[in-house]
Amino acid sequence: PKEQWDDPPEDSYLYTLKCYAETYGPGKATKMGWYDYIYMKVSGPEFFDDGEDIAARKERFRSMSKNGAFPMEFPGPSNVFESGAVLQWRGEEYFAGDQVKTIVSDSRFSKQFIANTAFYREGLKPWQRGLEIGMAHGYFI
């Protein structure tokens, strides 16, 4: 409202802008600190979701949870940022042993890493397995 332009409430975005204008306006400090810039960007009205966006996000999360998936999000200063990736944690069979899949247990890297250990590698004799495992443990001691 126009009547609040001179003295806006402290919880409004206009108050934040007015404080920055008084601090970094013409004839004052010419450089803004990085923390002030990030705080101003994060506090902006376009950064926060409105009710419709929040309801759509909740509905999408519910529908993905029913299928055993969830969105991968990154934490931010005051919110989370969606990466667009979806992680599938439920296995194909509901009552099988593969009910929960994680990045650690079912990624291609971890499967190849475990398969390459001396215990699982094919073509080694028992004494070669023992020697390799003993050398690895001796290195850590």
C-alpha positions as CSV (number, residue, x, y, z in Angstrom):
1,P,0.0,0.0,0.0
2,K,1.1,3.5,-0.8
3,E,0.6,4.8,2.8
4,Q,3.2,2.3,4.1
5,W,6.0,3.4,1.7
6,D,7.5,5.9,4.1
7,D,7.4,3.6,7.1
8,P,6.9,-0.1,6.0
9,P,6.4,-2.9,8.6
10,E,9.7,-4.6,9.5
11,D,8.6,-8.0,8.2
12,S,8.0,-6.8,4.7
13,Y,10.3,-6.9,1.7
14,L,9.9,-3.2,1.2
15,Y,11.5,-2.6,4.7
16,T,14.5,-4.7,3.6
17,L,15.0,-2.8,0.4
18,K,14.7,0.5,2.2
19,C,17.4,-0.5,4.7
20,Y,19.7,-1.4,1.8
21,A,19.0,1.8,0.0
22,E,19.8,3.8,3.2
23,T,23.0,1.9,3.7
24,Y,24.3,1.6,0.1
25,G,22.5,4.5,-1.6
26,P,24.1,7.4,-3.6
27,G,26.9,9.1,-1.7
28,K,27.3,6.2,0.8
29,A,29.1,2.9,0.7
30,T,29.4,1.8,-2.9
31,K,30.1,-1.9,-2.4
32,M,27.8,-4.4,-0.9
33,G,29.1,-7.3,1.1
34,W,28.6,-10.8,-0.1
35,Y,26.5,-11.7,2.9
36,D,24.2,-8.7,2.5
37,Y,23.8,-9.6,-1.2
38,I,22.8,-13.2,-0.5
39,Y,20.5,-12.2,2.3
40,M,18.8,-9.7,0.0
41,K,18.4,-12.3,-2.7
42,V,17.1,-15.0,-0.4
43,S,14.7,-12.7,1.4
44,G,13.1,-11.6,-1.9
45,P,9.4,-12.4,-2.5
46,E,10.0,-14.4,-5.7
47,F,12.3,-16.8,-3.7
48,F,9.5,-18.2,-1.5
49,D,6.8,-20.4,-2.8
50,D,3.1,-19.5,-2.6
51,G,0.3,-21.8,-1.4
52,E,-0.3,-23.3,-4.8
53,D,3.3,-24.2,-5.4
54,I,3.5,-25.8,-1.9
55,A,0.3,-27.8,-2.5
56,A,1.6,-29.0,-5.9
57,R,4.9,-30.0,-4.4
58,K,3.2,-32.0,-1.6
59,E,0.9,-33.8,-4.0
60,R,3.9,-34.7,-6.3
61,F,5.8,-36.0,-3.2
62,R,2.8,-38.1,-2.2
63,S,2.4,-39.6,-5.6
64,M,6.1,-40.4,-5.9
65,S,6.1,-41.9,-2.3
66,K,3.4,-44.3,-3.3
67,N,5.7,-45.6,-6.1
68,G,8.7,-45.9,-3.8
69,A,10.6,-42.8,-5.0
70,F,11.5,-39.4,-3.6
71,P,13.0,-36.2,-5.1
72,M,16.7,-35.4,-4.5
73,E,17.0,-32.0,-3.0
74,F,19.9,-29.9,-1.8
75,P,19.8,-27.8,1.4
76,G,20.1,-24.1,1.0
77,P,20.3,-21.1,3.3
78,S,16.6,-21.0,4.1
79,N,15.0,-23.5,1.7
80,V,15.8,-26.6,-0.3
81,F,16.6,-26.6,-4.0
82,E,15.2,-29.4,-6.2
83,S,17.8,-31.0,-8.4
84,G,15.3,-32.7,-10.8
85,A,16.6,-36.2,-10.0
86,V,14.4,-38.8,-8.5
87,L,15.8,-41.6,-6.3
88,Q,14.0,-45.0,-6.5
89,W,14.3,-46.7,-3.1
90,R,11.7,-49.5,-3.3
91,G,12.5,-52.8,-5.0
92,E,10.5,-54.5,-7.7
93,E,9.0,-57.1,-5.4
94,Y,7.1,-55.9,-2.3
95,F,7.8,-59.0,-0.2
96,A,11.3,-59.8,-1.4
97,G,14.6,-59.1,0.2
98,D,15.3,-56.2,-2.1
99,Q,12.7,-54.0,-0.5
100,V,14.9,-51.1,0.2
101,K,17.5,-49.8,-2.3
102,T,20.0,-47.2,-1.3
103,I,22.8,-45.4,-3.2
104,V,25.4,-47.2,-1.1
105,S,24.0,-50.7,-1.5
106,D,22.7,-50.7,-5.1
107,S,24.8,-48.3,-7.1
108,R,26.9,-49.6,-9.9
109,F,30.1,-48.2,-8.2
110,S,29.4,-50.0,-4.9
111,K,28.5,-53.3,-6.6
112,Q,31.8,-53.2,-8.7
113,F,33.8,-52.2,-5.6
114,I,32.5,-55.1,-3.5
115,A,32.9,-57.6,-6.5
116,N,36.5,-56.5,-6.8
117,T,37.5,-57.3,-3.2
118,A,39.6,-60.4,-2.6
119,F,36.8,-62.2,-0.9
120,Y,34.5,-62.1,-4.0
121,R,37.0,-62.1,-6.9
122,E,37.1,-65.2,-8.9
123,G,40.3,-67.0,-9.9
124,L,42.2,-66.5,-6.6
125,K,43.4,-69.4,-4.4
126,P,42.6,-69.4,-0.7
127,W,46.1,-68.5,0.3
128,Q,46.1,-65.6,-2.2
129,R,42.9,-64.2,-0.8
130,G,44.3,-64.5,2.7
131,L,47.5,-62.8,1.7
132,E,45.7,-59.9,0.1
133,I,43.3,-59.4,3.0
134,G,46.2,-59.7,5.5
135,M,48.2,-57.1,3.6
136,A,45.3,-54.7,3.5
137,H,44.7,-55.0,7.2
138,G,48.4,-54.7,8.0
139,Y,48.6,-51.5,6.0
140,F,45.9,-49.9,8.3
141,I,47.7,-51.1,11.5
